[in-house]
Amino acid sequence: MSPPPHLLGIEGLSAARIERLLSLAQRFHAAAPPRSLAGKRLLVLFYEASTRTRTSFEVAARRLGAETVSVTAQSSSIEKGESLLDTVYTLSAMVIDGIVVRHASSGAPRLVAEHVDVPVINAGDGMHEHPTQALLDGFTILRHRPAIAGLKVAIIGDLLHSRVARSNLLLLSRLGAEVWLCGPRTLLPPEFAAYGPGVRLTHELEEALAGADVVMVLRIQMERMRESFFPSEAEYVARYSVTRERLRTAKPDALVMHPGPMIRGVEISAEVADSPQSVIREQVENGVLIRMAVLHDALQGAA
């Protein structure tokens, strides 16, 4: 018996499956989705706070006809110290057809996948990966560009703590983009240069933005920082905040992206976030489409 079609990361995901998921999302965008998951029950298990990701998975599941069982750490036995696997065993006994997991520990979704016989989808694990965010970002770019190959994509900010950056780096470089990573030295891991021949690292914002087709701004993840990684917020703003003036060095029609939540005036100025070049709200809309595609692919494949 073959293992369930988990989605644990972009790393290891076949090119064929990536293309299938992007095509499915486009199909769901173009026409009313089928009730392909009617009768299925999805466990949405979040150990970290979330608004966009959790809600979009729930909306995606319901649009496909599935029932959702949502559990958060703040409203369950998790708060009393119950282990991850004990929680999964307990809830799986209620007949679950798939599990979406977000957890602060890298590798937690893989651990769950090793102990259940239903598809497990990684909704973000520690500083490791966030595969559905990368897929929705790729899909958003393709809604505006004919292909990702050949594009210059600048990813700016807290790369060290960003699972979004890791998944996007894997996805976009595999699809042929030239990916420029930019941030303070303390937040830009040098090992990222080994992810592919099209990956460039720089500490100079102007160099990263020059001629960029896509500018992806990352959130400063203060909750994951145990020490000071830059002198002050004012210093960060002075060197790395994406403002309208700085954005002028990118291509005139460059897309501006952010996975959210944004810290306006720090990572990105309000006028850039709300500009005609911004596709930030569209990313949220496309998140539902991609997660519909992921759920349809995984749970139908497990049928």
Buried (B, 14 or more C-beta within 10 A) or exposed (E): EEEBBBBBBBBEBEEEBBEEBBEBBBBBBEEEBBEBBEEBBBBBBBBBEBEBBBBBBBBBBBBBBBEBBBBBBEEBEBEEEEEBBEBBEEBBEEEBBBBBBBBBEEBBBBBBBEEBEBBBBBBBBBBBBBBBBBBBBBBBBBBEBEEBEEBBBBBBBBBBBBBBBBBBBBBBBBBEBBBBBBBBEEBBBEEBEEBBEBBBBBBEBEEBBBEBBBBBBBBBBEEBBEEEBBEEBEEBBEBBBBBEEBBEBBBEEBBBBBBBEBBBEBBBBEEBBBEEBBBBEBBBBBBBBBBBBBBBBBBBEBE
